[in-house]
């Protein structure tokens, strides 16, 4: 996944480190991958999902943590997305 390597390089320029990532589910269901990760990591106070595709976020209650990005149309993660992600991360409960 070349785009992942490029993304990591960009994050490193801003001293942002990826601490962990989800596994790739054989079913391809992102919502299940995220649930598995959350179920296996304690002390998660807040999280945000940055994804350009809609999965069954509502089934797990993840729709309130999802920021729909626009990767494929060339816009990527924009300032509005970042502000929404920050708001989500700063919410308690």
Gaussian input, Z-matrix of N, CA and C with variables (Angstrom, degrees):
# hf/3-21g

backbone

0 1
 N
 C     1     B1
 C     2     B2     1     A1
 N     3     B3     2     A2     1     D1
 C     4     B4     3     A3     2     D2
 C     5     B5     4     A4     3     D3
 N     6     B6     5     A5     4     D4
 C     7     B7     6     A6     5     D5
 C     8     B8     7     A7     6     D6
 N     9     B9     8     A8     7     D7
 C    10    B10     9     A9     8     D8
 C    11    B11    10    A10     9     D9
 N    12    B12    11    A11    10    D10
 C    13    B13    12    A12    11    D11
 C    14    B14    13    A13    12    D12
 N    15    B15    14    A14    13    D13
 C    16    B16    15    A15    14    D14
 C    17    B17    16    A16    15    D15
 N    18    B18    17    A17    16    D16
 C    19    B19    18    A18    17    D17
 C    20    B20    19    A19    18    D18
 N    21    B21    20    A20    19    D19
 C    22    B22    21    A21    20    D20
 C    23    B23    22    A22    21    D21
 N    24    B24    23    A23    22    D22
 C    25    B25    24    A24    23    D23
 C    26    B26    25    A25    24    D24
 N    27    B27    26    A26    25    D25
 C    28    B28    27    A27    26    D26
 C    29    B29    28    A28    27    D27
 N    30    B30    29    A29    28    D28
 C    31    B31    30    A30    29    D29
 C    32    B32    31    A31    30    D30
 N    33    B33    32    A32    31    D31
 C    34    B34    33    A33    32    D32
 C    35    B35    34    A34    33    D33
 N    36    B36    35    A35    34    D34
 C    37    B37    36    A36    35    D35
 C    38    B38    37    A37    36    D36
 N    39    B39    38    A38    37    D37
 C    40    B40    39    A39    38    D38
 C    41    B41    40    A40    39    D39
 N    42    B42    41    A41    40    D40
 C    43    B43    42    A42    41    D41
 C    44    B44    43    A43    42    D42
 N    45    B45    44    A44    43    D43
 C    46    B46    45    A45    44    D44
 C    47    B47    46    A46    45    D45
 N    48    B48    47    A47    46    D46
 C    49    B49    48    A48    47    D47
 C    50    B50    49    A49    48    D48
 N    51    B51    50    A50    49    D49
 C    52    B52    51    A51    50    D50
 C    53    B53    52    A52    51    D51
 N    54    B54    53    A53    52    D52
 C    55    B55    54    A54    53    D53
 C    56    B56    55    A55    54    D54
 N    57    B57    56    A56    55    D55
 C    58    B58    57    A57    56    D56
 C    59    B59    58    A58    57    D57
 N    60    B60    59    A59    58    D58
 C    61    B61    60    A60    59    D59
 C    62    B62    61    A61    60    D60
 N    63    B63    62    A62    61    D61
 C    64    B64    63    A63    62    D62
 C    65    B65    64    A64    63    D63
 N    66    B66    65    A65    64    D64
 C    67    B67    66    A66    65    D65
 C    68    B68    67    A67    66    D66
 N    69    B69    68    A68    67    D67
 C    70    B70    69    A69    68    D68
 C    71    B71    70    A70    69    D69
 N    72    B72    71    A71    70    D70
 C    73    B73    72    A72    71    D71
 C    74    B74    73    A73    72    D72
 N    75    B75    74    A74    73    D73
 C    76    B76    75    A75    74    D74
 C    77    B77    76    A76    75    D75
 N    78    B78    77    A77    76    D76
 C    79    B79    78    A78    77    D77
 C    80    B80    79    A79    78    D78
 N    81    B81    80    A80    79    D79
 C    82    B82    81    A81    80    D80
 C    83    B83    82    A82    81    D81
 N    84    B84    83    A83    82    D82
 C    85    B85    84    A84    83    D83
 C    86    B86    85    A85    84    D84
 N    87    B87    86    A86    85    D85
 C    88    B88    87    A87    86    D86
 C    89    B89    88    A88    87    D87
 N    90    B90    89    A89    88    D88
 C    91    B91    90    A90    89    D89
 C    92    B92    91    A91    90    D90
 N    93    B93    92    A92    91    D91
 C    94    B94    93    A93    92    D92
 C    95    B95    94    A94    93    D93
 N    96    B96    95    A95    94    D94
 C    97    B97    96    A96    95    D95
 C    98    B98    97    A97    96    D96
 N    99    B99    98    A98    97    D97
 C   100   B100    99    A99    98    D98
 C   101   B101   100   A100    99    D99
 N   102   B102   101   A101   100   D100
 C   103   B103   102   A102   101   D101
 C   104   B104   103   A103   102   D102
 N   105   B105   104   A104   103   D103
 C   106   B106   105   A105   104   D104
 C   107   B107   106   A106   105   D105
 N   108   B108   107   A107   106   D106
 C   109   B109   108   A108   107   D107
 C   110   B110   109   A109   108   D108
 N   111   B111   110   A110   109   D109
 C   112   B112   111   A111   110   D110
 C   113   B113   112   A112   111   D111
 N   114   B114   113   A113   112   D112
 C   115   B115   114   A114   113   D113
 C   116   B116   115   A115   114   D114
 N   117   B117   116   A116   115   D115
 C   118   B118   117   A117   116   D116
 C   119   B119   118   A118   117   D117
 N   120   B120   119   A119   118   D118
 C   121   B121   120   A120   119   D119
 C   122   B122   121   A121   120   D120
 N   123   B123   122   A122   121   D121
 C   124   B124   123   A123   122   D122
 C   125   B125   124   A124   123   D123
 N   126   B126   125   A125   124   D124
 C   127   B127   126   A126   125   D125
 C   128   B128   127   A127   126   D126
 N   129   B129   128   A128   127   D127
 C   130   B130   129   A129   128   D128
 C   131   B131   130   A130   129   D129
 N   132   B132   131   A131   130   D130
 C   133   B133   132   A132   131   D131
 C   134   B134   133   A133   132   D132
 N   135   B135   134   A134   133   D133
 C   136   B136   135   A135   134   D134
 C   137   B137   136   A136   135   D135
 N   138   B138   137   A137   136   D136
 C   139   B139   138   A138   137   D137
 C   140   B140   139   A139   138   D138
 N   141   B141   140   A140   139   D139
 C   142   B142   141   A141   140   D140
 C   143   B143   142   A142   141   D141
 N   144   B144   143   A143   142   D142
 C   145   B145   144   A144   143   D143
 C   146   B146   145   A145   144   D144
 N   147   B147   146   A146   145   D145
 C   148   B148   147   A147   146   D146
 C   149   B149   148   A148   147   D147
 N   150   B150   149   A149   148   D148
 C   151   B151   150   A150   149   D149
 C   152   B152   151   A151   150   D150
 N   153   B153   152   A152   151   D151
 C   154   B154   153   A153   152   D152
 C   155   B155   154   A154   153   D153
 N   156   B156   155   A155   154   D154
 C   157   B157   156   A156   155   D155
 C   158   B158   157   A157   156   D156
 N   159   B159   158   A158   157   D157
 C   160   B160   159   A159   158   D158
 C   161   B161   160   A160   159   D159
 N   162   B162   161   A161   160   D160
 C   163   B163   162   A162   161   D161
 C   164   B164   163   A163   162   D162
 N   165   B165   164   A164   163   D163
 C   166   B166   165   A165   164   D164
 C   167   B167   166   A166   165   D165
 N   168   B168   167   A167   166   D166
 C   169   B169   168   A168   167   D167
 C   170   B170   169   A169   168   D168
 N   171   B171   170   A170   169   D169
 C   172   B172   171   A171   170   D170
 C   173   B173   172   A172   171   D171
 N   174   B174   173   A173   172   D172
 C   175   B175   174   A174   173   D173
 C   176   B176   175   A175   174   D174
 N   177   B177   176   A176   175   D175
 C   178   B178   177   A177   176   D176
 C   179   B179   178   A178   177   D177
 N   180   B180   179   A179   178   D178
 C   181   B181   180   A180   179   D179
 C   182   B182   181   A181   180   D180
 N   183   B183   182   A182   181   D181
 C   184   B184   183   A183   182   D182
 C   185   B185   184   A184   183   D183
 N   186   B186   185   A185   184   D184
 C   187   B187   186   A186   185   D185
 C   188   B188   187   A187   186   D186
 N   189   B189   188   A188   187   D187
 C   190   B190   189   A189   188   D188
 C   191   B191   190   A190   189   D189
 N   192   B192   191   A191   190   D190
 C   193   B193   192   A192   191   D191
 C   194   B194   193   A193   192   D192
 N   195   B195   194   A194   193   D193
 C   196   B196   195   A195   194   D194
 C   197   B197   196   A196   195   D195
 N   198   B198   197   A197   196   D196
 C   199   B199   198   A198   197   D197
 C   200   B200   199   A199   198   D198
 N   201   B201   200   A200   199   D199
 C   202   B202   201   A201   200   D200
 C   203   B203   202   A202   201   D201
 N   204   B204   203   A203   202   D202
 C   205   B205   204   A204   203   D203
 C   206   B206   205   A205   204   D204
 N   207   B207   206   A206   205   D205
 C   208   B208   207   A207   206   D206
 C   209   B209   208   A208   207   D207
 N   210   B210   209   A209   208   D208
 C   211   B211   210   A210   209   D209
 C   212   B212   211   A211   210   D210
 N   213   B213   212   A212   211   D211
 C   214   B214   213   A213   212   D212
 C   215   B215   214   A214   213   D213
 N   216   B216   215   A215   214   D214
 C   217   B217   216   A216   215   D215
 C   218   B218   217   A217   216   D216
 N   219   B219   218   A218   217   D217
 C   220   B220   219   A219   218   D218
 C   221   B221   220   A220   219   D219
 N   222   B222   221   A221   220   D220
 C   223   B223   222   A222   221   D221
 C   224   B224   223   A223   222   D222
 N   225   B225   224   A224   223   D223
 C   226   B226   225   A225   224   D224
 C   227   B227   226   A226   225   D225
 N   228   B228   227   A227   226   D226
 C   229   B229   228   A228   227   D227
 C   230   B230   229   A229   228   D228
 N   231   B231   230   A230   229   D229
 C   232   B232   231   A231   230   D230
 C   233   B233   232   A232   231   D231
 N   234   B234   233   A233   232   D232
 C   235   B235   234   A234   233   D233
 C   236   B236   235   A235   234   D234
 N   237   B237   236   A236   235   D235
 C   238   B238   237   A237   236   D236
 C   239   B239   238   A238   237   D237
 N   240   B240   239   A239   238   D238
 C   241   B241   240   A240   239   D239
 C   242   B242   241   A241   240   D240
 N   243   B243   242   A242   241   D241
 C   244   B244   243   A243   242   D242
 C   245   B245   244   A244   243   D243
 N   246   B246   245   A245   244   D244
 C   247   B247   246   A246   245   D245
 C   248   B248   247   A247   246   D246
 N   249   B249   248   A248   247   D247
 C   250   B250   249   A249   248   D248
 C   251   B251   250   A250   249   D249
 N   252   B252   251   A251   250   D250
 C   253   B253   252   A252   251   D251
 C   254   B254   253   A253   252   D252
 N   255   B255   254   A254   253   D253
 C   256   B256   255   A255   254   D254
 C   257   B257   256   A256   255   D255
 N   258   B258   257   A257   256   D256
 C   259   B259   258   A258   257   D257
 C   260   B260   259   A259   258   D258
 N   261   B261   260   A260   259   D259
 C   262   B262   261   A261   260   D260
 C   263   B263   262   A262   261   D261
 N   264   B264   263   A263   262   D262
 C   265   B265   264   A264   263   D263
 C   266   B266   265   A265   264   D264
 N   267   B267   266   A266   265   D265
 C   268   B268   267   A267   266   D266
 C   269   B269   268   A268   267   D267
 N   270   B270   269   A269   268   D268
 C   271   B271   270   A270   269   D269
 C   272   B272   271   A271   270   D270
 N   273   B273   272   A272   271   D271
 C   274   B274   273   A273   272   D272
 C   275   B275   274   A274   273   D273
 N   276   B276   275   A275   274   D274
 C   277   B277   276   A276   275   D275
 C   278   B278   277   A277   276   D276

   B1=1.4574
   B2=1.5227
   B3=1.2937
   B4=1.4588
   B5=1.5217
   B6=1.3355
   B7=1.4617
   B8=1.5198
   B9=1.3362
   B10=1.4698
   B11=1.5222
   B12=1.3255
   B13=1.4614
   B14=1.5239
   B15=1.3080
   B16=1.4642
   B17=1.5290
   B18=1.3169
   B19=1.4654
   B20=1.5347
   B21=1.3081
   B22=1.4654
   B23=1.5287
   B24=1.3391
   B25=1.4637
   B26=1.5280
   B27=1.3215
   B28=1.4676
   B29=1.5181
   B30=1.3309
   B31=1.4618
   B32=1.5255
   B33=1.3183
   B34=1.4597
   B35=1.5214
   B36=1.3172
   B37=1.4715
   B38=1.5230
   B39=1.3353
   B40=1.4622
   B41=1.5309
   B42=1.3313
   B43=1.4655
   B44=1.5261
   B45=1.3147
   B46=1.4583
   B47=1.5215
   B48=1.3098
   B49=1.4557
   B50=1.5227
   B51=1.3097
   B52=1.4529
   B53=1.5210
   B54=1.3036
   B55=1.4613
   B56=1.5235
   B57=1.3282
   B58=1.4550
   B59=1.5196
   B60=1.3142
   B61=1.4591
   B62=1.5279
   B63=1.2974
   B64=1.4612
   B65=1.5211
   B66=1.3076
   B67=1.4553
   B68=1.5269
   B69=1.2956
   B70=1.4698
   B71=1.5227
   B72=1.3204
   B73=1.4571
   B74=1.5214
   B75=1.3355
   B76=1.4677
   B77=1.5284
   B78=1.3331
   B79=1.4722
   B80=1.5237
   B81=1.3572
   B82=1.4558
   B83=1.5170
   B84=1.3200
   B85=1.4594
   B86=1.5246
   B87=1.3184
   B88=1.4626
   B89=1.5172
   B90=1.3415
   B91=1.4501
   B92=1.5336
   B93=1.3180
   B94=1.4637
   B95=1.5319
   B96=1.3236
   B97=1.4641
   B98=1.5252
   B99=1.3167
   B100=1.4630
   B101=1.5213
   B102=1.3302
   B103=1.4633
   B104=1.5222
   B105=1.3127
   B106=1.4716
   B107=1.5289
   B108=1.3258
   B109=1.4621
   B110=1.5269
   B111=1.3239
   B112=1.4660
   B113=1.5279
   B114=1.3237
   B115=1.4659
   B116=1.5274
   B117=1.3292
   B118=1.4623
   B119=1.5244
   B120=1.3145
   B121=1.4607
   B122=1.5276
   B123=1.3197
   B124=1.4628
   B125=1.5240
   B126=1.3107
   B127=1.4653
   B128=1.5243
   B129=1.3142
   B130=1.4647
   B131=1.5275
   B132=1.3177
   B133=1.4588
   B134=1.5175
   B135=1.3162
   B136=1.4505
   B137=1.5259
   B138=1.3093
   B139=1.4559
   B140=1.5217
   B141=1.3112
   B142=1.4562
   B143=1.5225
   B144=1.3124
   B145=1.4638
   B146=1.5183
   B147=1.3165
   B148=1.4630
   B149=1.5216
   B150=1.3115
   B151=1.4617
   B152=1.5198
   B153=1.3174
   B154=1.4588
   B155=1.5233
   B156=1.3120
   B157=1.4613
   B158=1.5194
   B159=1.3162
   B160=1.4600
   B161=1.5138
   B162=1.3010
   B163=1.4585
   B164=1.5169
   B165=1.3086
   B166=1.4598
   B167=1.5284
   B168=1.3415
   B169=1.4579
   B170=1.5175
   B171=1.3278
   B172=1.4586
   B173=1.5289
   B174=1.3249
   B175=1.4660
   B176=1.5280
   B177=1.3174
   B178=1.4587
   B179=1.5338
   B180=1.3193
   B181=1.4563
   B182=1.5143
   B183=1.3171
   B184=1.4625
   B185=1.5249
   B186=1.3186
   B187=1.4585
   B188=1.5297
   B189=1.3279
   B190=1.4680
   B191=1.5307
   B192=1.3336
   B193=1.4645
   B194=1.5309
   B195=1.3162
   B196=1.4622
   B197=1.5225
   B198=1.3183
   B199=1.4643
   B200=1.5142
   B201=1.3248
   B202=1.4647
   B203=1.5245
   B204=1.3030
   B205=1.4665
   B206=1.5270
   B207=1.3030
   B208=1.4707
   B209=1.5187
   B210=1.2993
   B211=1.4657
   B212=1.5151
   B213=1.3134
   B214=1.4612
   B215=1.5192
   B216=1.3049
   B217=1.4609
   B218=1.5213
   B219=1.3150
   B220=1.4556
   B221=1.5156
   B222=1.3180
   B223=1.4574
   B224=1.5195
   B225=1.3105
   B226=1.4631
   B227=1.5108
   B228=1.2865
   B229=1.4555
   B230=1.5210
   B231=1.3124
   B232=1.4617
   B233=1.5356
   B234=1.2969
   B235=1.4657
   B236=1.5261
   B237=1.3158
   B238=1.4708
   B239=1.5217
   B240=1.3366
   B241=1.4652
   B242=1.5293
   B243=1.3204
   B244=1.4630
   B245=1.5219
   B246=1.3217
   B247=1.4596
   B248=1.5293
   B249=1.3235
   B250=1.4648
   B251=1.5319
   B252=1.3260
   B253=1.4638
   B254=1.5280
   B255=1.3162
   B256=1.4673
   B257=1.5236
   B258=1.3309
   B259=1.4647
   B260=1.5302
   B261=1.3085
   B262=1.4666
   B263=1.5222
   B264=1.3223
   B265=1.4665
   B266=1.5181
   B267=1.3287
   B268=1.4615
   B269=1.5284
   B270=1.3296
   B271=1.4731
   B272=1.5162
   B273=1.2818
   B274=1.4740
   B275=1.5253
   B276=1.3291
   B277=1.4697
   B278=1.4420
   A1=109.25
   A2=116.52
   A3=121.23
   A4=112.73
   A5=117.03
   A6=118.71
   A7=110.93
   A8=118.34
   A9=121.59
   A10=110.41
   A11=116.81
   A12=120.53
   A13=110.75
   A14=116.09
   A15=120.92
   A16=110.66
   A17=116.47
   A18=121.89
   A19=110.18
   A20=117.10
   A21=121.72
   A22=110.46
   A23=117.52
   A24=121.30
   A25=110.89
   A26=116.28
   A27=120.67
   A28=110.07
   A29=116.55
   A30=120.03
   A31=111.52
   A32=117.00
   A33=121.05
   A34=111.77
   A35=117.93
   A36=121.04
   A37=111.18
   A38=116.31
   A39=122.24
   A40=112.02
   A41=115.65
   A42=122.22
   A43=112.60
   A44=116.40
   A45=122.49
   A46=107.80
   A47=114.75
   A48=120.43
   A49=110.39
   A50=117.07
   A51=121.32
   A52=106.49
   A53=115.81
   A54=121.12
   A55=112.12
   A56=116.86
   A57=121.15
   A58=107.69
   A59=115.61
   A60=119.64
   A61=109.06
   A62=115.56
   A63=119.99
   A64=109.47
   A65=115.18
   A66=120.37
   A67=107.72
   A68=117.78
   A69=121.35
   A70=107.36
   A71=114.44
   A72=121.07
   A73=111.00
   A74=117.37
   A75=119.78
   A76=112.31
   A77=116.27
   A78=120.30
   A79=111.51
   A80=116.03
   A81=119.67
   A82=113.56
   A83=117.49
   A84=121.29
   A85=109.77
   A86=114.77
   A87=120.91
   A88=111.83
   A89=116.90
   A90=119.80
   A91=111.10
   A92=118.29
   A93=121.89
   A94=110.60
   A95=116.46
   A96=120.49
   A97=110.57
   A98=116.02
   A99=120.76
   A100=110.56
   A101=116.88
   A102=120.05
   A103=110.44
   A104=117.83
   A105=122.11
   A106=110.24
   A107=116.37
   A108=120.34
   A109=110.39
   A110=116.91
   A111=120.32
   A112=111.70
   A113=116.71
   A114=121.23
   A115=112.12
   A116=116.84
   A117=121.33
   A118=113.94
   A119=116.39
   A120=121.03
   A121=108.94
   A122=115.94
   A123=121.27
   A124=110.03
   A125=114.11
   A126=122.40
   A127=114.29
   A128=117.77
   A129=119.75
   A130=107.50
   A131=115.72
   A132=120.68
   A133=111.83
   A134=116.09
   A135=120.41
   A136=108.81
   A137=116.30
   A138=120.47
   A139=109.00
   A140=114.65
   A141=120.90
   A142=107.60
   A143=115.87
   A144=122.22
   A145=107.42
   A146=116.89
   A147=121.95
   A148=106.08
   A149=116.72
   A150=119.71
   A151=109.17
   A152=115.14
   A153=120.25
   A154=112.28
   A155=116.71
   A156=120.45
   A157=109.49
   A158=115.97
   A159=121.23
   A160=109.24
   A161=115.03
   A162=121.34
   A163=107.01
   A164=118.73
   A165=121.49
   A166=109.82
   A167=115.39
   A168=121.03
   A169=111.80
   A170=117.00
   A171=121.53
   A172=111.93
   A173=117.38
   A174=122.13
   A175=111.37
   A176=116.83
   A177=121.93
   A178=112.30
   A179=117.04
   A180=120.67
   A181=113.30
   A182=116.69
   A183=120.92
   A184=113.40
   A185=117.58
   A186=119.68
   A187=111.65
   A188=118.64
   A189=121.12
   A190=112.24
   A191=117.02
   A192=122.27
   A193=112.17
   A194=116.74
   A195=121.96
   A196=111.69
   A197=115.29
   A198=122.08
   A199=106.18
   A200=115.57
   A201=120.46
   A202=108.78
   A203=114.87
   A204=120.58
   A205=109.43
   A206=116.43
   A207=121.18
   A208=110.93
   A209=117.43
   A210=122.55
   A211=113.14
   A212=117.70
   A213=121.03
   A214=115.21
   A215=117.97
   A216=117.36
   A217=111.95
   A218=116.19
   A219=120.24
   A220=115.46
   A221=118.10
   A222=119.58
   A223=112.71
   A224=116.55
   A225=120.55
   A226=112.22
   A227=115.49
   A228=123.08
   A229=107.45
   A230=116.45
   A231=119.10
   A232=110.89
   A233=116.62
   A234=122.02
   A235=111.96
   A236=117.34
   A237=121.10
   A238=110.25
   A239=116.80
   A240=121.16
   A241=111.02
   A242=116.02
   A243=121.28
   A244=110.14
   A245=117.57
   A246=120.77
   A247=111.69
   A248=116.50
   A249=120.15
   A250=110.10
   A251=117.75
   A252=121.77
   A253=110.55
   A254=117.21
   A255=121.28
   A256=110.31
   A257=117.20
   A258=120.57
   A259=110.71
   A260=117.22
   A261=121.50
   A262=110.00
   A263=116.99
   A264=121.27
   A265=112.72
   A266=116.66
   A267=120.50
   A268=113.54
   A269=118.21
   A270=121.35
   A271=109.75
   A272=114.92
   A273=120.94
   A274=108.21
   A275=115.24
   A276=120.93
   A277=116.08
   D1=89.15
   D2=-177.88
   D3=-61.72
   D4=-35.09
   D5=-178.88
   D6=-65.47
   D7=-30.35
   D8=176.95
   D9=-66.29
   D10=-43.02
   D11=178.98
   D12=-62.62
   D13=-41.65
   D14=179.23
   D15=-65.71
   D16=-41.47
   D17=178.82
   D18=-61.72
   D19=-43.75
   D20=179.19
   D21=-62.16
   D22=-40.52
   D23=177.56
   D24=-61.11
   D25=-42.37
   D26=179.74
   D27=-63.72
   D28=-45.54
   D29=179.31
   D30=-61.38
   D31=-39.51
   D32=-179.67
   D33=-62.36
   D34=-32.08
   D35=177.16
   D36=-60.00
   D37=-27.95
   D38=-179.13
   D39=-103.83
   D40=16.79
   D41=-179.93
   D42=56.82
   D43=36.88
   D44=176.11
   D45=-105.71
   D46=124.58
   D47=-177.00
   D48=-110.03
   D49=136.62
   D50=173.66
   D51=-84.03
   D52=117.76
   D53=-175.73
   D54=-86.18
   D55=-26.82
   D56=-176.51
   D57=-166.84
   D58=167.24
   D59=176.11
   D60=-148.74
   D61=164.62
   D62=178.91
   D63=-78.39
   D64=158.02
   D65=173.81
   D66=-80.52
   D67=168.76
   D68=176.95
   D69=-98.53
   D70=114.19
   D71=-177.63
   D72=-72.70
   D73=141.40
   D74=175.75
   D75=-62.67
   D76=-24.25
   D77=179.28
   D78=-81.55
   D79=-18.36
   D80=-178.19
   D81=76.63
   D82=12.35
   D83=-178.29
   D84=-91.22
   D85=104.76
   D86=-177.37
   D87=-58.40
   D88=-38.45
   D89=-178.20
   D90=-61.95
   D91=-34.12
   D92=177.33
   D93=-72.14
   D94=-36.64
   D95=177.98
   D96=-63.76
   D97=-42.46
   D98=-179.99
   D99=-68.11
   D100=-43.20
   D101=177.80
   D102=-59.79
   D103=-45.00
   D104=178.70
   D105=-58.46
   D106=-45.91
   D107=-179.07
   D108=-62.57
   D109=-48.33
   D110=-179.58
   D111=-62.47
   D112=-39.16
   D113=179.36
   D114=-65.20
   D115=-21.85
   D116=-176.16
   D117=-108.60
   D118=12.43
   D119=177.72
   D120=-134.20
   D121=118.49
   D122=179.36
   D123=-82.92
   D124=165.73
   D125=172.36
   D126=64.68
   D127=28.05
   D128=175.22
   D129=-84.34
   D130=112.70
   D131=-178.05
   D132=-88.33
   D133=-29.18
   D134=-175.10
   D135=-160.31
   D136=150.57
   D137=175.30
   D138=-154.80
   D139=161.31
   D140=176.53
   D141=-138.26
   D142=145.41
   D143=177.03
   D144=-106.34
   D145=117.67
   D146=174.76
   D147=-104.57
   D148=110.63
   D149=-176.43
   D150=-150.95
   D151=140.58
   D152=179.94
   D153=-89.41
   D154=-0.08
   D155=-177.23
   D156=-124.30
   D157=147.68
   D158=178.52
   D159=-93.48
   D160=122.17
   D161=173.15
   D162=-109.60
   D163=-166.09
   D164=-179.02
   D165=-84.96
   D166=57.65
   D167=-176.87
   D168=-58.67
   D169=-37.97
   D170=-176.46
   D171=-61.90
   D172=-35.50
   D173=-178.03
   D174=-54.44
   D175=-36.12
   D176=-178.18
   D177=-105.14
   D178=2.67
   D179=-178.16
   D180=77.91
   D181=17.77
   D182=-176.45
   D183=-86.74
   D184=-7.47
   D185=-177.65
   D186=-59.14
   D187=-30.89
   D188=179.66
   D189=-77.57
   D190=-7.90
   D191=178.34
   D192=-107.85
   D193=2.47
   D194=-172.95
   D195=-98.32
   D196=130.15
   D197=170.90
   D198=-114.00
   D199=116.57
   D200=-179.42
   D201=-79.89
   D202=113.11
   D203=178.08
   D204=-92.68
   D205=178.57
   D206=-175.63
   D207=-128.82
   D208=54.58
   D209=-176.17
   D210=-55.43
   D211=-48.89
   D212=-169.90
   D213=-76.12
   D214=-19.79
   D215=179.06
   D216=-95.42
   D217=11.49
   D218=173.90
   D219=88.07
   D220=-2.70
   D221=-178.79
   D222=-83.82
   D223=-31.58
   D224=179.50
   D225=64.71
   D226=-150.90
   D227=179.10
   D228=-86.47
   D229=113.96
   D230=-176.63
   D231=-104.75
   D232=177.88
   D233=-175.96
   D234=-61.02
   D235=-38.38
   D236=177.80
   D237=-62.41
   D238=-43.73
   D239=177.71
   D240=-60.73
   D241=-44.77
   D242=-179.44
   D243=-61.46
   D244=-45.61
   D245=179.78
   D246=-62.60
   D247=-40.31
   D248=177.95
   D249=-65.29
   D250=-42.09
   D251=178.65
   D252=-61.59
   D253=-42.32
   D254=178.84
   D255=-62.62
   D256=-43.04
   D257=177.46
   D258=-59.66
   D259=-44.74
   D260=179.71
   D261=-61.69
   D262=-46.09
   D263=-177.88
   D264=-65.76
   D265=-28.26
   D266=-178.49
   D267=-86.64
   D268=-12.01
   D269=178.19
   D270=-70.71
   D271=144.09
   D272=176.43
   D273=-106.78
   D274=126.24
   D275=176.85
   D276=76.09

